[in-house]
Amino acid sequence: MPANDASDDFTVTPYAVEGEIDYRELLDRFGADELTDDQIARFPDPHPMVRRKVFYAGRDVDRFLTATEEGQTVSLVTGVGPSGPMHIGHAMHFYHAKHLQERTGAHVYVPMSDDEKHFTKDLSLAEISEYARENLRDLLAVGFDPERTRVVVDTADADVIYPVAVQFAKHVTQSTMEATYGRPDNVGMSFYPAVQIAHLLLPQLVHGRHASVVPIAVDQDPHVRLARDVAAKETFDVDKPGALLSKFLPTLDGPGKMSSSDEAPAIYLTDDRETVEEKVQTHAYSGGESSLDAHREHGGDPEVDVAYQLLAFFFEDDDAVLERLADEYRAGDLLSGELKAYAAEKIADFLDAHQERREAIDDLEAEFQRYRLTDDERERALPEGVGLFD
């Protein structure tokens, strides 16, 4: 689907990310605000993705922060479209959400948009269902609090999602939808934005009006903008959802975002240690010089080195260690292969722990039930009067 949030230099839409992205220009296009140092300091125990400005922009962030400081109800919404195996680009968002949940007591809602992937990808419903099951196993391995976390699968929870989406769809014109996303390829894509609005406003329908924030990669911001437009209407007793917008985890071979469906290599959550090492050493774009002597003399550039960027985005918690690596790399004391080896080890350590929790889930269906909407929550979410046999 084409969209209007593009230029000759780069494209960023919910359905395509291409070129070398100017993140400041995106703020002008999308009308979001850059996170300030004061806002970052207000996050409880700021996650590395926040303090290093991987999450670099947002909407109504102050309202969310004030609510957390005052101990009010807050929620996060961050989802996944099951079109392939999950990779480390997915993982960093979910682990960040878990970090925020632990420090704020937030309700976390994770929509799985299996219907959207059928509309936008050349995948059968059966194929998507299989990906959804594997994605779900990875989601549950993150370790969210089951009392405060709900995983909502569009087709499995259609009894709630469809009537909620219907009430919002009436308030979105076709021209508004096309101005936001471009002309749809099919009627499913035309209706799906209403489903996305249902995802983003669902926590407030269940738990009452409160500060909600959507931590997502910046390409998904059009969904938030449309949901905010609908939430602003007096018809609904909800507030506009806020947003935390992140930069893209780079592909191993350079600019862009890591994707499970592109040809560029990705590091999957099921990759073993040897596979991670091979992918990073073979494919990770280097900021070093082409020869050992040149590197020793001129040093490398950590700002373009993918192994360093992987550490900076998520995989190195210690700011002092990260700064030392950058200094040694610029000075030529740390070689590209050594930096890659360190990054590969950190990523593999993370995946070992994730996979151990993943494999400990014996009965996926039974575990999933702990994270599904309860009957009472479903009733609260539905529009008033919906249901033939209440």
C-alpha positions as CSV (number, residue, x, y, z in Angstrom):
1,M,0.0,0.0,0.0
2,P,1.5,3.4,-0.9
3,A,1.2,6.2,1.6
4,N,1.8,9.9,1.9
5,D,4.5,9.7,4.6
6,A,7.3,9.4,2.1
7,S,10.0,11.3,0.2
8,D,12.4,10.7,-2.7
9,D,15.1,9.9,-0.1
10,F,13.4,7.5,2.3
11,T,10.0,5.9,2.9
12,V,8.5,5.2,6.3
13,T,5.0,3.7,6.5
14,P,3.4,0.9,8.4
15,Y,3.9,-1.3,5.4
16,A,7.3,-0.2,4.0
17,V,10.6,1.2,5.4
18,E,13.2,2.0,2.8
19,G,16.3,4.1,2.5
20,E,18.5,6.0,5.0
21,I,16.1,7.5,7.5
22,D,16.3,11.1,8.7
23,Y,14.6,10.8,12.1
24,R,14.3,14.5,12.7
25,E,12.6,15.0,9.4
26,L,10.1,12.2,10.5
27,L,9.2,14.3,13.5
28,D,8.2,17.2,11.1
29,R,6.2,14.8,8.9
30,F,4.4,13.1,11.8
31,G,4.1,16.0,14.1
32,A,5.6,14.2,17.1
33,D,7.8,15.8,19.8
34,E,11.4,14.8,20.5
35,L,11.9,13.4,24.0
36,T,13.6,15.9,26.3
37,D,16.3,15.1,28.9
38,D,13.9,16.2,31.6
39,Q,11.3,13.7,30.3
40,I,13.9,10.9,30.1
41,A,14.9,11.6,33.7
42,R,11.3,11.2,34.9
43,F,11.0,7.6,33.7
44,P,11.3,5.3,36.7
45,D,14.7,3.6,36.3
46,P,15.0,4.6,32.6
47,H,15.5,1.6,30.4
48,P,18.7,1.9,28.1
49,M,16.4,2.3,25.1
50,V,15.0,5.4,26.8
51,R,18.1,7.0,28.2
52,R,20.1,6.4,24.9
53,K,17.2,7.9,22.9
54,V,16.4,4.8,20.9
55,F,12.9,5.9,22.0
56,Y,13.5,9.4,20.7
57,A,10.1,11.0,20.3
58,G,6.5,10.7,21.5
59,R,3.1,12.2,22.1
60,D,1.5,13.1,25.5
61,V,4.5,11.6,27.3
62,D,4.2,14.1,30.1
63,R,0.7,12.9,30.9
64,F,1.8,9.3,31.1
65,L,4.8,10.2,33.3
66,T,2.6,12.3,35.7
67,A,0.2,9.4,36.0
68,T,3.0,7.0,36.9
69,E,4.4,9.5,39.4
70,E,1.0,9.8,41.1
71,G,0.3,6.1,41.2
72,Q,-2.6,6.3,38.8
73,T,-3.8,3.5,36.4
74,V,-1.6,3.4,33.3
75,S,-1.4,1.0,30.4
76,L,0.9,0.1,27.5
77,V,-0.1,-1.3,24.1
78,T,2.6,-2.9,21.9
79,G,1.8,-5.7,19.5
80,V,3.1,-8.0,16.8
81,G,1.9,-9.1,13.4
82,P,2.6,-12.8,13.0
83,S,4.1,-13.0,9.5
84,G,7.2,-15.0,10.5
85,P,9.4,-16.0,13.4
86,M,10.2,-13.3,15.9
87,H,13.6,-11.6,15.9
88,I,15.6,-9.4,18.2
89,G,13.9,-6.3,16.8
90,H,10.6,-7.5,18.2
91,A,12.2,-8.7,21.5
92,M,13.6,-5.3,22.5
93,H,10.2,-3.7,22.5
94,F,8.6,-6.4,24.5
95,Y,11.4,-6.5,27.1
96,H,11.2,-2.7,27.4
97,A,7.4,-3.0,28.0
98,K,8.1,-5.6,30.7
99,H,10.6,-3.2,32.3
100,L,8.0,-0.4,32.4
101,Q,5.4,-2.8,33.7
102,E,7.6,-3.8,36.6
103,R,8.3,-0.2,37.5
104,T,4.9,1.3,37.1
105,G,2.4,-1.5,37.6
106,A,1.1,-0.8,34.1
107,H,-1.5,-3.0,32.3
108,V,0.2,-4.3,29.1
109,Y,-2.0,-5.2,26.1
110,V,-0.3,-7.1,23.3
111,P,-2.5,-7.3,20.1
112,M,-1.6,-10.0,17.6
113,S,-2.9,-8.8,14.2
114,D,-3.2,-12.1,12.4
115,D,-6.0,-10.7,10.2
116,E,-3.8,-7.8,9.0
117,K,-1.0,-10.1,7.9
118,H,-3.5,-12.0,5.8
119,F,-4.6,-8.8,4.1
120,T,-1.0,-7.5,3.5
121,K,1.1,-10.6,3.0
122,D,1.0,-13.5,0.6
123,L,0.2,-15.9,3.5
124,S,-2.7,-18.2,4.1
125,L,-4.6,-18.1,7.4
126,A,-3.2,-21.5,8.3
127,E,0.4,-20.3,7.8
128,I,-0.3,-17.2,9.9
129,S,-1.9,-19.3,12.6
130,E,1.3,-21.4,12.9
131,Y,3.5,-18.2,13.1
132,A,1.1,-16.8,15.7
133,R,1.5,-19.9,17.9
134,E,5.3,-19.6,17.7
135,N,5.2,-15.8,18.3
136,L,2.9,-16.4,21.3
137,R,5.5,-18.8,22.8
138,D,8.1,-16.1,22.5
139,L,5.7,-13.4,24.0
140,L,5.0,-15.6,27.0
141,A,8.7,-16.3,27.5
142,V,9.3,-12.5,28.1
143,G,7.7,-13.0,31.6
144,F,5.0,-10.4,31.7
145,D,2.8,-10.3,34.8
146,P,-0.2,-12.4,33.8
147,E,-2.5,-10.5,36.2
148,R,-1.7,-7.2,34.3
149,T,-1.1,-8.5,30.8
150,R,-3.6,-9.4,28.1
151,V,-2.6,-10.9,24.7
152,V,-5.4,-10.3,22.2
153,V,-5.5,-12.3,19.0
154,D,-7.8,-10.6,16.4
155,T,-9.3,-13.8,15.0
156,A,-9.5,-15.6,18.4
157,D,-10.9,-12.6,20.1
158,A,-13.2,-11.4,17.3
159,D,-16.2,-11.5,19.7
160,V,-14.7,-8.4,21.4
161,I,-12.4,-6.8,18.7
162,Y,-15.0,-6.8,15.9
163,P,-17.9,-4.9,17.7
164,V,-15.4,-2.5,19.3
165,A,-13.8,-1.8,15.9
166,V,-17.3,-1.4,14.3
167,Q,-18.2,1.5,16.7
168,F,-14.9,3.2,15.8
169,A,-15.1,2.5,12.1
170,K,-18.2,4.7,11.8
171,H,-16.1,7.7,12.8
172,V,-13.3,7.3,10.3
173,T,-14.0,8.4,6.7
174,Q,-12.6,6.6,3.7
175,S,-10.8,9.8,2.7
176,T,-9.2,10.1,6.2
177,M,-8.0,6.5,6.0
178,E,-6.5,7.0,2.5
179,A,-4.9,10.3,3.5
180,T,-3.2,8.4,6.4
181,Y,-2.3,5.1,4.6
182,G,-2.8,5.5,0.9
183,R,-5.2,3.6,-1.3
184,P,-5.8,0.1,0.1
185,D,-5.1,-3.0,-2.0
186,N,-8.3,-4.7,-0.7
187,V,-11.3,-4.0,1.5
188,G,-9.6,-5.8,4.5
189,M,-6.9,-3.3,4.5
190,S,-9.5,-0.5,4.3
191,F,-11.2,-1.8,7.4
192,Y,-8.1,-2.8,9.4
193,P,-7.4,0.7,10.7
194,A,-10.6,0.5,12.7
195,V,-9.3,-2.8,14.3
196,Q,-6.0,-1.0,15.1
197,I,-8.0,1.7,16.9
198,A,-9.7,-1.0,18.9
199,H,-6.3,-2.3,19.9
200,L,-5.1,1.0,21.1
201,L,-8.2,2.1,23.0
202,L,-9.1,-1.3,24.4
203,P,-7.2,-0.9,27.8
204,Q,-9.3,2.2,28.5
205,L,-12.6,0.4,27.6
206,V,-11.7,-2.3,30.1
207,H,-10.1,-0.3,32.9
208,G,-11.7,3.1,32.5
209,R,-10.3,6.3,31.3
210,H,-6.6,6.6,32.0
211,A,-3.2,7.5,30.6
212,S,-2.2,5.0,28.0
213,V,1.0,5.0,25.9
214,V,2.0,3.0,22.8
215,P,5.7,2.2,22.6
216,I,6.3,1.3,19.0
217,A,8.7,1.8,16.1
218,V,8.1,5.1,14.3
219,D,6.7,3.5,11.2
220,Q,3.6,2.5,13.2
221,D,2.8,6.0,14.3
222,P,0.0,6.5,11.7
223,H,-2.1,4.0,13.7
224,V,-1.7,6.1,16.8
225,R,-2.6,9.3,15.0
226,L,-5.8,7.9,13.7
227,A,-6.7,6.4,17.2
228,R,-6.0,9.9,18.7
229,D,-8.4,11.5,16.2
230,V,-11.2,9.1,17.1
231,A,-10.5,9.3,20.9
232,A,-10.9,13.1,20.7
233,K,-14.5,12.7,19.7
234,E,-16.9,13.2,22.6
235,T,-18.8,10.0,21.7
236,F,-16.2,7.9,23.5
237,D,-15.2,8.1,27.2
238,V,-11.5,7.6,26.5
239,D,-8.4,9.8,26.3
240,K,-6.0,10.1,23.4
241,P,-3.4,7.4,23.6
242,G,0.1,8.7,23.9
243,A,3.1,7.3,22.1
244,L,6.8,6.5,22.5
245,L,8.4,6.3,19.1
246,S,11.6,4.3,18.5
247,K,14.2,4.3,15.9
248,F,14.7,1.0,14.0
249,L,17.1,-1.7,15.0
250,P,19.3,-1.8,12.0
251,T,19.5,-4.8,9.6
252,L,22.8,-6.6,9.8
253,D,23.8,-5.2,6.5
254,G,23.1,-1.6,7.2
255,P,20.3,1.0,7.2
256,G,16.6,0.1,7.5
257,K,14.9,-2.1,10.1
258,M,15.3,-5.7,11.0
259,S,12.4,-7.7,9.5
260,S,11.4,-11.3,9.6
261,S,10.1,-11.2,6.1
262,D,12.9,-9.3,4.2
263,E,15.8,-11.0,2.5
264,A,18.3,-9.2,4.7
265,P,19.6,-11.6,7.5
266,A,17.9,-11.3,10.9
267,I,18.7,-12.8,14.2
268,Y,15.8,-14.8,15.4
269,L,14.8,-15.5,19.0
270,T,15.4,-19.3,18.3
271,D,18.9,-18.9,16.9
272,D,21.6,-20.8,18.8
273,R,24.9,-19.4,19.8
274,E,26.8,-20.6,16.8
275,T,24.2,-19.2,14.4
276,V,24.3,-15.8,16.1
277,E,28.1,-15.8,15.9
278,E,28.0,-16.7,12.2
279,K,25.4,-14.1,11.3
280,V,27.2,-11.2,13.2
281,Q,30.7,-12.0,12.0
282,T,29.6,-12.6,8.4
283,H,26.9,-10.1,7.8
284,A,27.1,-7.2,10.4
285,Y,28.2,-4.0,8.6
286,S,31.5,-2.8,9.9
287,G,32.5,0.7,10.8
288,G,36.1,-0.3,10.7
289,E,38.8,0.3,8.1
290,S,39.5,-2.2,5.3
291,S,42.9,-3.3,6.6
292,L,44.4,-3.9,10.1
293,D,47.0,-1.2,9.7
294,A,44.5,1.4,8.5
295,H,42.2,0.6,11.4
296,R,45.0,0.9,13.9
297,E,45.9,4.3,12.4
298,H,42.4,5.8,11.8
299,G,40.1,3.8,14.0
300,G,36.5,2.8,13.4
301,D,33.2,4.6,13.4
302,P,30.8,3.1,16.0
303,E,27.9,5.3,14.8
304,V,27.7,3.2,11.6
305,D,29.0,-0.1,12.9
306,V,26.1,-2.5,13.3
307,A,27.6,-4.7,16.0
308,Y,28.1,-1.5,18.1
309,Q,24.6,-0.3,17.3
310,L,23.1,-3.6,18.5
311,L,24.9,-3.2,21.8
312,A,23.8,0.5,22.1
313,F,20.1,-0.2,21.2
314,F,19.6,-3.1,23.7
315,F,22.2,-5.6,24.4
316,E,24.7,-3.7,26.6
317,D,23.1,-2.4,29.8
318,D,26.2,-0.7,31.2
319,D,26.7,2.8,29.8
320,A,30.3,2.9,30.9
321,V,31.1,-0.3,29.1
322,L,29.4,1.0,26.0
323,E,31.4,4.3,26.1
324,R,34.7,2.4,26.6
325,L,34.0,0.2,23.6
326,A,33.2,3.3,21.4
327,D,36.4,5.0,22.6
328,E,38.6,2.0,22.0
329,Y,37.0,1.5,18.5
330,R,37.6,5.1,17.5
331,A,41.2,4.9,18.7
332,G,41.8,1.7,16.7
333,D,42.6,-0.3,19.8
334,L,39.4,-2.5,19.4
335,L,39.2,-4.3,16.1
336,S,36.0,-4.8,14.1
337,G,36.1,-8.6,14.6
338,E,36.6,-8.2,18.3
339,L,33.6,-5.8,18.6
340,K,31.5,-8.3,16.6
341,A,32.6,-11.2,18.9
342,Y,31.6,-9.2,22.0
343,A,28.2,-8.2,20.5
344,A,27.6,-11.8,19.4
345,E,28.3,-13.1,22.9
346,K,26.0,-10.6,24.5
347,I,23.2,-11.4,22.1
348,A,23.7,-15.1,22.5
349,D,23.6,-14.8,26.3
350,F,20.3,-12.9,26.0
351,L,18.8,-15.6,23.7
352,D,20.0,-18.5,25.9
353,A,18.0,-17.0,28.8
354,H,15.0,-16.3,26.6
355,Q,15.0,-19.8,25.0
356,E,15.3,-21.4,28.4
357,R,12.0,-19.7,29.5
358,R,10.5,-20.5,26.1
359,E,11.2,-24.2,26.3
360,A,9.8,-24.3,29.9
361,I,6.3,-23.6,28.5
362,D,4.9,-27.2,28.4
363,D,1.3,-26.4,27.6
364,L,1.1,-23.3,25.4
365,E,-2.7,-23.3,25.3
366,A,-3.0,-23.5,29.1
367,E,-0.4,-20.8,29.6
368,F,-2.1,-18.5,27.0
369,Q,-5.4,-18.7,29.0
370,R,-3.7,-16.9,31.9
371,Y,-3.2,-13.9,29.5
372,R,-6.6,-13.8,27.8
373,L,-9.3,-11.3,28.5
374,T,-11.6,-12.5,31.3
375,D,-15.4,-12.7,30.8
376,D,-15.8,-9.6,33.0
377,E,-13.2,-7.7,30.9
378,R,-14.9,-8.7,27.7
379,E,-18.2,-7.5,29.0
380,R,-16.7,-4.1,30.0
381,A,-15.0,-3.7,26.6
382,L,-18.1,-4.2,24.5
383,P,-20.3,-1.3,23.4
384,E,-23.3,-0.9,25.6
385,G,-26.2,-3.1,24.6
386,V,-24.2,-5.4,22.3
387,G,-25.1,-9.1,22.7
388,L,-28.2,-11.0,21.7
389,F,-28.5,-13.0,24.9
390,D,-27.1,-11.0,27.8
